[in-house]
């Protein structure tokens, strides 16, 4: 199969549509990476709440257990991502997330002007907001891991005080909490998007409405994959 202009699908992959009316949006590997990362993130936030919120800490107790689960769930956060790199589909999605196109700027302008029509907000497989979210959360996780290691191993970098690491870690934890709440709110506002993450498939009409450029890419790949009749 030939790669079309702007396509991130590797040459030689098979079509991702299974039947008319439904489009394969995420493979099993992509969904597993998302679920595992989400579970580890919830463990981090939940144990952090048990450590820093007094009433919750008294209710749960077992502080040493909470500290251990928090530390190891945090240090394990990159593991689903690293395992996902074995999947060509996941690597293709990373290239999509790392590429900011002209229509992404149009999407951001539409958001700023409060224009909500799909025509005003063109998008590929991921819209500009999803790309910004992915980049921000990836950077935040790295900073959280770095400051967490400084708190865990106090002599790792002696010139950085533990107080500074704790301050950055705590402030960023609250920021991640609010950003994740916004992410969850958006997902609950779009049942079809949740279905795509849960089952891997979305309706063709939804893809045409909210991710038309990605659907055109899939259609072009399908056409190029069909054998030619001589």
Phi, psi and omega in degrees: 000133180280147175274127179278165179298127180084357180279144177249005179285131182292144178299136178100351178281155181271165181298151184253005177267136182259322179203161183298137179096341177234142180238134177283115183262320181226137175282172179300318181299316180297319181292322179294322177298316181296315182293316181295318178295318178297320179295315179296322179295319178295322176298317179299312183290321180295315179291326177297319178297322179291339180270328190249342178262113187309304182301320180290322178298319178292324181291317184276316184068207177048054184300318182299319178296318180297320178297315182296314179296320180297315182295314185282330175290326178291316181289340180270354185305319180286349186299314177301321178299313182295320177293325180296339180296344176286345182266123176301323180294320179294319178296323177296320178294324177297320178295322177297315181295333183270000184246117180258112184266174180298319182291341174292322176295323177296321178299316180293322177296321179295321177296317181296327180267006178060037175266121189253356183291145179302328179295328180279344183236069180292148182208149169277216179297326177236137178278174185298324178296319178294324178294316179295320179298314181299317179294318181294314184292326177295315178295320180296320179296320179297317179294320178297319178295318181296311180292326177295320177294324177296325178285327182286313179247090190297335181266009184298311176228092186299334182283353174252120184288150178295328178299318179295318179297318180296318181299311181296318181299314183291316181297316181291329177298317177295320179298316179298321179301313181292322179293319178294323176298320176296321178297316179294322178298316179297320181293323180287340177280348184229086182300327181292323177295320177295322178297320179297322179284332182278316185253341183096347184239149176229162178288148179296324181295321178294317179296321179293327183282317188249343181219053188296324182291325175293319180296322177296321177298316178296318179296320179296321178295321178297316182296318182288340181276344181285139178292142179276142180261122181262000000 
